[in-house]
Amino acid sequence: MKFKPALLLLSLAAAAAFAQTPPAIGQGPGFHDPRSPFKPLEERADIVSWKLLSQVTARAEKKKLIPSFPAAVQALDRKTIKVQGFMMPLEAGDKQQHFLLSSVPTTCSFCVPAGPEGLVEVRTKKPVRYTLEPVVVEGQLAVLTDDPYGLYYRVEDGAAVN
């Protein structure tokens, strides 16, 4: 698998910086700006909810943020799940095998729209065509307690589904 550490590091550094700043009123995980041309995600019973994933809390310890996950989230670790979100490519091209999935639409090419509680790193078996529309990905969820890039979630061996 190809890995672009510089691009991933830049994206995740921005997400970590955002996560350390408390959200302003009307912002935070899953916040959808009503001025956005995209519709917010609708809750679906067959998909892991961003409301659940965003229940993670973090504490500062030795210049690091250490996540603390509720039991319902910990129970998803290493389970096959479906998650829905907006693609944030990590490589050039119209097909992606390694990307971030965001709980909210991206409105700026250079901005990270959510903190680590609103992002899932995805690695798929087959490339997924980039789209501005929401994507559903199924794969094995890893709940990350000490990710070097500050991520909280990763889907491995993923596949795009409807």
C-alpha positions, 0 to 999 in steps of 0.5 A: 500500500502506498503511504503519503506521510507528509500529506497525512501528517499535514492533514492530521496536524491541522485536525489535532490543532483544531481539536485542542481548541474548544469549539465555538457555539454552533460548531463541533463534531457533526456541526453543519453550517446552514450556508453549506450547499451540501445537506447534512448526513441523516442518521441511519440505523445500519450505520455507526452514528457520528453522535456515538463516535464523537462522545470521546473525550480527551485529556492532556498528558505529557504534551499529548491528547489521550482519548477516553472512549465510552464503553459503547465505542470501545465495544466497536473495536475490531468489529465490522461496521459501516460509517458514512461521511464525506471524503477528504482525499490524501492522494492525487487522483479521482480514485482513492484507497486511503482517505479521511472520512469526515462527519461534515462536508468539506467547504474548503480545500485546505481546511479540516472540517472536524476534529479527530472525533469527527474523522475516520481514516479509511483504507480500502481494498479497492479504489473508491471514486472521489465524490462530494456526496456522502460515501458509506464505507464498510470495514473493520473499525480500529479504535485508536488510543495512541495514534501518532497522528492524533486520530481516534478511528481507522477503518481497515480493509474497507469497501464502499457500499450503498 
